[in-house]
Amino acid sequence: MRDDDLQRDLAVAGSSLERVERTRHADVGAHDPTATPYAVLEDLFGGLDLGAGSHLLDVGCGAGRVLAYFVGAALPGRVTGVELDPALAAQAAAWSARYPNVRVVEGSVLDLPLAGYTHVYLFNPFDTPVLTAFLDKLECEAVGPVTLVHMSDNGEWPAYVGRARWATLREGTFELPGEEGDCPQHFTIRRLDIT
Ligand SMILES: C[S@@+](CC[C@H](N)C(=O)[O-])C[C@H]1O[C@@H](n2cnc3c(N)ncnc32)[C@H](O)[C@@H]1O
């Protein structure tokens, strides 16, 4: 873990938010709770149209790195993290309780009402069947345009094929620290149109 990332975790959360462990929920398609590096979050979120009325959903928040980035960067609006793993959700909820613009929900995103979120972030949270179910649910429940940032090293794009209401705004790749030589992380920023 980069020392800079640790310092930023400590400043907002009081402890490291990196988790080098295997998921306990692979049976339902969940992936490991790897945290997004801050430099990557700055690149992905830097150009987004967040405002006072925005509500960001971090799908699979782990111990809460994205929530800490949101607080530390003083991004406008609110952020909710939903996390399937009860222990991780409890950790994220514990440190973030002092921040009124942060909320943590324990459970599957497939059971979370999705109306009202303006922005959604996914860092490789789950297998394609769960992703497909999530996108179906979001398309049904969105009440306004949604900007969705998706980063993955396992080919997330087929789940979007044939979905006519999504426009691609930006895409690219990152090679994450410690993953040099592995498949790069590909990201796409898409916009869901509700008309
Ligand atoms: C790669 S981690 C991302 C952590 C964090 N979003 C970040 O970027 O730093 C993916 C997380 O998604 C969680 N997850 C997997 N399936 C889920 C589901 N159906 N609902 C909510 N969270 C889920 C996993 O437990 C894991 O903690």
The ligand as a Gaussian input file, in Angstrom:
#p B3LYP/6-31G(d) Opt

LIG

0 1
 C      -13.299000      -4.538000      -5.273000
 S      -14.179000      -4.166000      -3.773000
 C      -14.410000      -2.417000      -3.983000
 C      -14.299000      -1.616000      -2.689000
 C      -14.571000      -0.116000      -2.840000
 N      -15.749000       0.133000      -3.654000
 C      -13.408000       0.622000      -3.441000
 O      -13.450000       0.897000      -4.640000
 O      -12.448000       0.931000      -2.724000
 C      -15.799000      -4.894000      -4.147000
 C      -16.727000      -5.039000      -2.954000
 O      -18.042000      -5.360000      -3.446000
 C      -18.700000      -6.134000      -2.450000
 N      -19.885000      -6.790000      -3.030000
 C      -19.908000      -7.886000      -3.811000
 N      -21.151000      -8.203000      -4.164000
 C      -21.983000      -7.276000      -3.609000
 C      -23.374000      -7.050000      -3.617000
 N      -24.215000      -7.864000      -4.287000
 N      -23.878000      -6.004000      -2.923000
 C      -23.048000      -5.177000      -2.244000
 N      -21.703000      -5.343000      -2.189000
 C      -21.158000      -6.370000      -2.867000
 C      -17.597000      -7.080000      -2.000000
 O      -17.895000      -7.671000      -0.740000
 C      -16.379000      -6.152000      -1.974000
 O      -16.180000      -5.592000      -0.697000

